[in-house]
Amino acid sequence: MPVSYTTVGENLLMQFQQIVGKANIIVDEEHKYQYSHDETEDYSFMPDVVLKPGSAEEVSAILKLCNEHVIPVTPRGGGTGLSGGALPVQKGVVVSMERFNRILEIDELNLQATVEPGVITQVFQDTVKEKGLFYPPDPSSRGSCFLGGNLGENAGGPKAVKYGVTRDYVLNLQVVLPTGEIIWTAANVLKNSTGYNLTQLMIGSEGTLGIITKIVFKLRSYPTQDVTLLVPFSTSEEACRAISAIYMAGVTPSGMEFMEREAIIKTQEYLATVLNKKVNIDLPEGINAHLLIELDGNDQEVLMKEAETIMNVLEQFETGEVLFADTVEQKEALWRIRRNVSPAVNYYSLTKSEDVVVPRGNLPKLVTAIKSIGKQYGFNSVVYGHAGDGNLHINIMKEALSDAYWHKEVNEGIGEIFKEVVRLGGTLSGEHGIGIAKRPYMSLAVSEVNLRLMRGIKAAFDPNGILNPDKIF
Ligand SMILES: Cc1cc2nc3c(=O)[nH]c(=O)nc-3n(C[C@H](O)[C@H](O)[C@H](O)COP(=O)(O)OP(=O)(O)OC[C@H]3O[C@@H](n4cnc5c(N)ncnc54)[C@H](O)[C@@H]3O)c2cc1C
């Protein structure tokens, strides 16, 4: 049953203002606009009002009021999402978490940190690194996304292939429920078999079950050594086959990133002409894909032996000359290319950004299928991503396609890609979430029984359906 929501009128605006203070409420169209979109295509939905609370108690008061009056509430982090999770599709209130920006405690004895969800991911990584500690989740958007948004989507990044994703580092959460109740989901411990795992239920729930107001992370010690190599391949399929062979040889890289030729061409051009940060990579004829491989640890000799094993494995494949990054600058330049593929591709064309994941061994079949479906439907795509864990990003380019074609036929083509992904044992999203962009395709990957269970969980947390409506399913 569709919920009938209340529009925010003058009286409610006054009450919101009393909760957050005059400086933390936005009602004018110009300032609200930046909260109407994220990084998903060209979507834009204007909220009635944006609130910037500063404490869990203020979030609680907002949610109690919204629950009582049945007003939609959309939690927002850094607004870098690629599936539209933070967009207020039913208008109502956007709760921006930007004032929750404190790292509250770094507990070196227990390798833990307690933070607020509005801390920028890279700020957190850099702060713990100063103490020799390591927070591995590393989305390419790390300079602007928030930790709370990373939990919302269960963000990954290149290091997930060795160290796991966001959910692998969360021990405990303070959450404000849609009813306004404030809870802690667990305890700050490394093991916990005490009932259902509410912590993990919150992660990846895209702001539909509660608003996270504190996070307790576990950390690792920072690896002191790394080796980075860039391997050119004759074809994308050949590169994807090499990935499985490297694992079969017993090596676990800390990064195993795939970039097809077009991704490197566009990113080089973007870095040189737009960011003025030129990186030169040789792209001879016949080279159509690259793997960027990183090994890390604390013993350089061990890493060099692993690199040697990789070189031996690569002898079975059609590769070009392997580039070993010798200096910190060279390593940074190679990672600059990888981190800028998404902004580069989006600079040249509006895109639809897909984030599919399949069992690693099926990647060669997937890349072939993506290109063949693109040909059939008449769209170009740039494919890259975290291939070490079977996760590819497919940026489908609008270029000169008409709006009508973009919204109908291209979406049908995406449906075909998703069907192929599911046939190959995979699923719709590895790290960007479902939001509104992938919602129409959910039934391709998730059974009706599973959807019913998810709806039941949603109803248990949010009986009035106020929190982030119309997302996921
Ligand atoms: C150039 C670029 C590169 C990217 N690279 C990667 C990558 O390598 N890996 C990756 O995983 N993603 C990547 N992303 C996608 C995006 O950055 C991630 O999904 C990120 O985790 C979103 O964080 P955010 O703070 O911007 O969240 P937002 O987009 O603001 O919100 C995301 C979701 O979280 C919810 N949410 C936000 N804060 C809270 C809270 N406190 N409590 C409850 N729910 C909340 C929102 O409602 C929404 O559903 C990339 C995006 C861009 C633009």
The ligand as an ORCA input file, in Angstrom:
! r2SCAN-3c Opt
* xyz 0 1
  C      34.135      9.088     -8.372
  C      33.468      8.058     -7.500
  C      34.166      6.916     -7.166
  C      33.571      5.941     -6.338
  N      34.282      4.833     -5.990
  C      33.749      3.923     -5.162
  C      34.498      2.768     -4.767
  O      35.652      2.567     -5.164
  N      33.908      1.896     -3.929
  C      32.630      2.094     -3.446
  O      32.152      1.265     -2.666
  N      31.894      3.155     -3.829
  C      32.411      4.078     -4.649
  N      31.672      5.172     -5.041
  C      30.268      5.310     -4.607
  C      30.048      6.153     -3.317
  O      31.122      7.037     -3.097
  C      29.860      5.225     -2.135
  O      28.623      4.550     -2.269
  C      29.906      5.887     -0.758
  O      29.904      4.869      0.212
  C      28.747      6.842     -0.491
  O      29.049      7.622      0.639
  P      28.355      9.043      0.864
  O      28.802      9.560      2.182
  O      28.566      9.916     -0.290
  O      26.850      8.585      0.991
  P      25.512      9.172      0.349
  O      25.538      9.053     -1.119
  O      25.223     10.503      0.912
  O      24.463      8.130      0.954
  C      24.545      6.765      0.624
  C      23.458      5.986      1.373
  O      23.756      5.940      2.759
  C      22.664      6.454      3.516
  N      23.250      7.146      4.672
  C      24.155      8.150      4.656
  N      24.498      8.483      5.919
  C      23.785      7.676      6.735
  C      23.685      7.532      8.158
  N      24.402      8.276      9.004
  N      22.826      6.597      8.658
  C      22.099      5.817      7.840
  N      22.152      5.899      6.501
  C      22.990      6.824      5.948
  C      21.895      7.353      2.562
  O      20.536      7.457      2.921
  C      22.074      6.597      1.245
  O      21.129      5.572      1.133
  C      32.234      6.137     -5.862
  C      31.543      7.305     -6.215
  C      32.142      8.254     -7.028
  C      31.366      9.493     -7.378
*
